[in-house]
Amino acid sequence: MSPEPREVFPKDTKKTYGLMALVKGTSPMVEKGPEDTVMSWPNLLVMEALAMLGTGVLLLAGSILVSAPLREMANPDVTENPAKAPWYFLNLQELLMHMHPALAGVVIPGIVILLIMMIPYFDRSKKDIGVWFASPKGRKIALVSTMYTLILIPATIIFDEFVRVRSLLNKPEIFPGWIIPIGVTGGLIVVLYAIILFWRPNRREVLVGLFTGFVVTYFLLILSGTLFRGMGMRLTLPWDLPPGALTF
Amino acid sequence: MTRQSLSQKLTGNRVWKSIFRVPNTGNDENRARIIAESFFWHIHPVKVKTHSLKITYTWGLGVISFFLFLLLTFTGIWLMFFYTPSVDTAYQNISELETRVNYGILIRTMHRWGAHLMVLAVFLHLCRVFFTGSYKRPREFNWVVGVLLWLITLLLSFTGYLLPWDQLSYWAVTVGTNIAASIPVIGEQLRVLVLGSKEIGQDTLTRFYALHVMVLPVVMSILIGVHFWRIRKDGGLSSPMEQEEDVNGGER
């Protein structure tokens, strides 16, 4: 049996057949202020090209000036001293020196990443979208949070290096490994939170304060691990670092 | 026949017109069609907010991160031509880039510094998005995608770190993977899973190489696609024009 012939509709000369879709909602400019847009070509595309070109040129120039390092061939029998992770993990390695490795390397980073991912589901207000640090108050809170972190993180590192929590209390292991570090870390965050509340902030401004604390800590620990850790990962001044202590 | 200028000859022929379908004649209709009738329509609207072009708003960090990803892909493929992931030859391959390959050191250096720069640029981009409140409705999930992209950037850099097979690689990866071993109960198995054996060796190099040149770049490309597509669908970059008085209880 042959298939039924399909009906072909003739083209209507009065129709353009140009309308492709109907979309829900209004046009983007309804209930908006005066139009404040520019054509993507050339404005946006040229800026993007310039950003790429600039990055490329700077990278090329830097690469001509300083070549990538290559040390001796890998040898499991010769330990590097200090043995460091890549620089962007040195914040974790710094934590490692003050607490149980599972806490420093798994629990804390895991919780931090989860919390960061949850931010938008926690802060749902659209009140200050598109504004750096949310508000003048948020700016002040970020500044205070930066100073708080800049003072207390180095102080904590130096305390643990020269006084050593372990020399004060090392048994049972759960104290220096878990309870004290959790207490100190948690305490630092709670105190920061209490200071932030002093300004009567909204939820977004609280988050700005806490996230600032995280970012500053993140960079401080990288700096400490990179520039201030020498032989045996002891605290050292940058100009006393042994050769090979920089892991780029 | 009238004389044509060089640029007219260049842009007037069939080949050029088959690639760039809309002439760049400088009226807004054509400027719109240049976007709407080209690949860029997938990632850019015809018009963008003036606000999103402000350098002090974005610092170009997203574009810079993406450019570095492209640059790392190309220099990385180039490096693959001269590299065998074997503990016997890997180190030699890399050190011979200096003597046997034209611009060998330069391209390897750009790959390495570019990777460091990308780790930095991606993190700064994440900070920019946070501090301008750009993760808010409807961009919540794109923030999550962005955090994943940051983590993949770190993993890409870390897996690449081992490949030169020098002392720096070896001990950095030793330190890094020892952290995994510290997890109670499953730690040791997890380390073996990552390393492919009890110690860093050929199995580790094979795994890290496969992850570095294949698995992670593919995952990253897919996520970048989703990330860009969502930016487009969510109305481009965030701006203060989207502010609303609270409906969802952001106030404490």
Interface residues (C-beta under 8 A of the other chain):
Chain A: P28 K32 G33 D36 T37 V38 M39 S40 W41 P42 N43 L44 L45 M47 E48 A51 M52 T55 G56 L59 L60 G62 S63 I64 V66 S67 A68 P69 L70 R71 E72 M73 A74 N75 P76 V78 T79 E80 A83 K84 A85 P86 W87 Y88 F89 L92 Q93 L96 H100 P101 A102 A104 G105 V106 I113 I116 M117 I119 P120 Y121 D123 R124 S125 K126 K127 D128 I129 G130 V131 W132 F133 A134 A142 P201 N202 R203 R204 V206 V208 F211 V215 Y218 G244 T247 F248
Chain B: N24 D28 R31 A32 I34 I35 F40 H44 P45 V46 K47 V48 K49 T50 H51 S52 L53 Y57 G60 V63 I64 F67 L68 L71 V87 Y91 I94 S95 I105 L106 R108 T109 M110 H111 R112 W113 G114 H116 L117 V119 F123 C127 F130 F131 T132 G133 S134 Y135 K136 R137 R139 E140 F141 W143 V144 V147 L151 L154 S157 F158 Y161 P164 W165 D166 Q167 L168 S169 Y170 W171 A172 T174 V175 G176 N178 I179 A180 A181 S182 I183 P184 G187 E199 I200 G235 S238 S239 P240 M241 E242 Q243 E244 E245 D246 N248 G249 G250 E251 R252
